[in-house]
């Protein structure tokens, strides 16, 4: 089986300051990768490179045939969204169709797909609201709809559990579990206790990337990967304990 994303020896930098060094990662269809690591370790930087927003200093990122015909869905961090931009919820969701290789606009399916996604996320009642009026949880729902309207074969979520209520967090990961039957997913999170119940593998990112081919990982392995997250519980109350970290 060929990967849909093949990252080979990629190094990334901002203003010549190295952030990631010689990263290797292969993403296959229906993978569900949990990406963890400290703030400033390079997780979001790697996502930007996959999305084509940042060019590698060295190495290559190649896409398989699956992604050459379909798009990548992306849910950014809420804090990076301009809430002052004058646009409604419905238009935000529809804007995601521009990422599709063959636009939904031609067949007239765009509006119907947006309405279905609104209903699935339980946010039909706010479709005409401006995004500046939304709570963090509502914002996440809206941008998840936007990411899904293009029918992506890879869905990338950057800390989707930030600023959401506990109820939606559970609904979100159950939704992702269902979506994973159709697409590959990469989710960045600090809450490994929650995501370890859903993801299939774990990528620890802190300047380098260490790929762990399981959702079960020991404290000793995390320390070996230079990752500050400690203790994973798969019980009824998963939890995370953060340990002090030095670069």
N, C-alpha and C positions, 0 to 999 in steps of 0.2 A: 504494500500500500504506500502510495506516495503522499508526502505531506502537502497540506494546503498552504502552509507558511513554512519556509525553510530559512532560518537565520544562521548564518555561518560567520564566526569570528568577527562580529560587529562591535566596533568601538564608536561611542557617541560623546559629543562634547558641546558645551555652550561657550562661545567666545574663547575657544581653544582650551577651555578647562575640562579635562576628561571627567565624564560622569559614569560611563559604562565602558568596560574593557573586555574585548574578545568574548562577547556573549554568543552562545550557541543554544538554539532552541528549535525544535520541530513541532509544529501543530498539525494534528491529523483531524480528519472529519470526525465529529462527535466527541472530540476531546473536551474535558471540562477541567481547566487548569486554574488553580487558586494561586495568585501571585502575592507573595508577602515579603516584608522587609521593612527596614527603618525609613523614616522620613528623610528624603534627600539621597536615598540609596539608588535611585534611578528607575523606579517602576514606571512612573508616568512618562519619563523620557523614552523608555523602550516602547511603550504604547504609541507614542508620537511617531517613532520610526516605522512601526508596522503600518500606521495609518498614512504614511508618506508625508508627514508634516516636518520631519527632520531627516536630513541626509547623513548617513554614516560617514565617519572619518575614514574607516576602512571596513572591509568585509562586505557581505551582501545579504539582501533580503529578497528571496524569490517566492513567487506565488504559484501555486498549482493551478491546474485547469479549472478546478472548482471555483476559485476566486477570480479567475480571469473572465468569468461570465456572470458572476454575482458580486454583490457589494459586501462591505464590512459594516456592520451596525456598531455604533459607538454611543455609549452613555457617559458623558464627561462628569467631572466633579461639579456638584451644584455651585460651589463657591466661585467657579470660573465662568458662570453664566451671567450675562449682563441683564439684570432684571429691569433696567430702565428702557430696554429696547421695546419700541411700540409694536408688539405683535401678540396675537391671541393664541390661546392653547391650540385651537384647531389648525391654525396656520403653521405653528411650530411643528406639529405632527406631520402635516402635509409636506413640509420642507424636506423631510427625510427621504421622500421619494426621488429627489434629485440625485441621490447616491446610487440609485438603481441603474444598471447598465442599459436596460430598456425601460424607459419611463412609464410609470403607471398612467400618466396623463393621456397617452395615446388611446388607451382602451377605456378610459373613463372609470377605472377601478379605484383610483386614488382616494376619492371621497368616501366610497363605500368601505374601503379598507381602514381608513382613518376612523370612521364611525364604529366599526367592529372593535378596533383596538381601544377606543374610548370606553366602550361598554365593558370589555373584558377587564379593564383596569378600574372600573367603577368611577370614572370621572366625566361621564357625559354631561353632567349638570354644570361643569365649569368650562365647557368647550369654548365659550365666547369671552371668557375672562382674559385679561392681560396677564402675561407671565409674572409681572411685578406684584400681582395680588396674591400669588400662590405661596403656600407653606413649603418647607423643604420636602416633605413627603409627597405633596401634590406635584412638585417640580420633578421629582424622580420618576413618578408615574408617567408624566407627560413626555419626558425625554426617553423613557424606555419605549413608549409608543413610537416616538420618532425614529428610534434605532431599528424598530421591527418592521416599519412600513415598507422598507425596501426588500423584504424577504432575504435577509443576509445569510450567507453560509458560515460566517464567523461573527460572533457578537462579543464586543469588548466593553467591559464595565469598569470604570475607575472609581473605586470606593463608593459603590451604590448604597451601602448601608449607613452612610453619613447623613445626618439630619432627617432620618426617617423614624417613624414611630415603630414600636415593637411589633404591632399587628402587621403592618405592611412589610416589615423585614421578613417575617415568616412567609407571607404571601409571595414576596419577591423571589425568594429562593425556591419555593415550590414551583413557581412559574418557570424559573430558569431550569429546574430539573426536567420539566416537560419540554421546554424548548430544546434542551440538549439532545433530545431524540431526533431533532431535525438539523441541528447545527452545532458547530464547535463554539465553545465559550471560554473566554479568559476573563476572570474577575479579580481585580485588585482589592484587597481588604486587609485591615489590621486585626480583624476579629476571626482568627483562624479557628477558634473554638466553634463558631457558627458554620463557617464555610466548609470545614472538614467533614461535616455530615453530608455535604452535597457534591463537592468536587471529587475528581478522580485522581488527580495528581497535583503536586505542589512545586512551584518554582520560587526559590528564595533568591531575592535580588538585593545585592548591596555591593555596587560597583562591578561585581561579577555575578553570574547567574549559576545557581546549583539546582539542577532538576531532580526532583524526588518522585519516582514512578509509583506513588501511592498516596492516599489521603491520610495515612497513618505514619506519624513521624515522631521520633523520640527527642527529648531535650538534648541528649548528647549529639544527635544528628544535626539539630538546629544550631548548636554551638559550633559544630564543625563547619557548617555552612556560613558562619559569621552572621547569623540572623538573631535578633534580640527577642523574638517571641518564644515564650516558654509555656509548657504544659497544655496539652490538648485533651479535652474530654469529649467522649462520644456518648455521654449519658444524657439524661433528660434535661440537665442544665449545663450545657457546654460553657466553658469559660476560658479566658486567656489571662495569663499573668505576664507582664512585661518586665524584663530584666534590664538593668543599666547596660548601656552599649557605648563602646568606644570605636572610632574608625581606625 
